[in-house]
């Protein structure tokens, strides 16, 4: 019934409207259509260019510095870099973000501290990634953090590595994780908590056994959105990861040595291969950008799928 | 953490500010360009007492202001109209398409926007919109290649509109139905109802959305460094239409472009000064956004 009445309202004739009002309606339609057109243009154009230039061998060949495009290799290293950096950033952001959100919603005392943390997260969300990147560089060039990256002669800390970039990427993802978790926790009705207490469970047990499992979809949505942000971020990669063409490892145990080294991701690969960067190989940039776009859109679809599935507490 | 960030960046930036005083915010002295000054700082002698710091960052600040203000003004109109469209006028099938469209536009990484800009829009503007005559008219001042304020503002608008639409449509949707129904019952047509009741009730959310979008536009670095021309040139409104086609370079893009020079001490400090200005302005914007949201909580219109 409700749907039917709304449908009738939608066909209200505009014949009696003033010309100005009709003009405004037309403007609304065209604004909406314009956005659709832009989105469609981006997807179709990138898809066309991507399929035109993407060759399977690009995915498993290492990039080489060569001005001859047939010999400059593919983008295996940036691909690994993207995966590694995203994993690292998520690994740091997930526990930190969930812990922050649980503390904020379930404890939140002392209140002034909670409010400070809350606004701190908001400030981080509003800080441009370029400022985060450059701040990370000052921070991790302190000799105290030398173990995270490569130390040059004379104790100058390089400050650029997967580990340092991962830490800053965690800050990029953090607001999304905190937001998703908080929203999920807040949507759990009070009586669920009270039932758990009534069964004699402690607060810690309630959080671990009841609240966290129930808010898993929310946490997952936030995390996946944050991952999308990390994958798409360029400024931090250019400044904090060094954006070297190949992965450059530092001496040390296998995994640690790699993570202390520098590398690049798909975003910095695209940047460097665009006319603005040093590589200037538009075909490669299009191919990498296509892969990047597929990854990001895929992550968003996953987030949407998880997000739409949460209706456990509809009352 | 936040405090540490501010302290660190300012400690690094201080020599640049203290050396120039208020001239830091002024135009480059003696008619030089800001790029020449940056080069001078980069090549300054290794002796700490003879470091070169002189800079007038006005062209960069002006570039930031222009791109941000242009994109926010355009984006506000576009976002308001399209969120009204989504909430009120779109037939259900169209509405179902619009949601993923907005999400998609928000998700596209800035480097992809930049790539499209530099490989498609910039050559198009350079080859078709700028006549030879126009190029010659300013050839002694600046080169017009198509990397311009126009392209930068256009792409930046597309980048910030999704953020605004997300917030605005939420707010418009949560305007109490009784208010709009009351207006409709008085015989007011639907456009007038939306415009006078919903939009007015959601005004704090519109401000909050604008503030957020401004912060995003201020901090956008990669895309702007790719399409805005990367010359420290202050577009001059007196040039008429050419104004929109002149290149510029905002603060954030300057940081990306010069990231390699960070290890040169005075140069790095100057770059940190740019970052400090950005940090303070986004911080102020967060504050403003928080203040703008307060009346919303009173009505319970948005969370």
Interface residues (C-beta under 8 A of the other chain):
Chain A: X9 X10 X12 X14 X16 X17 X21 X22 X24 X25 X27 X28 X29 X30 X31 X32 X34 X35 X36 X38 X39 X42 X43 X45 X46 X119 X120 X122 X123 X124 X126 X127 X128 X129 X130 X131 X134 X135 X137 X138 X139 X228 X231 X232 X233 X234 X235 X238 X239 X267 X270 X271 X274 X275 X276 X282 X285 X286 X289 X292 X293 X296 X297 X299 X300 X304
Chain B: X1 X2 X4 X5 X8 X9 X12 X77 X78 X81 X82 X84 X85 X86 X88 X89 X90 X91 X94 X97 X98 X100 X101 X102 X103 X104 X105 X107 X108 X109 X110 X111 X112 X114 X115 X116 X118 X119 X120 X158 X161 X165 X189 X190 X191 X192 X195 X212 X215 X216 X218 X219 X220 X221 X222 X225 X226 X230 X252 X255 X256 X259 X262 X271 X272 X275 X278 X279 X282 X283 X285 X286 X289 X290
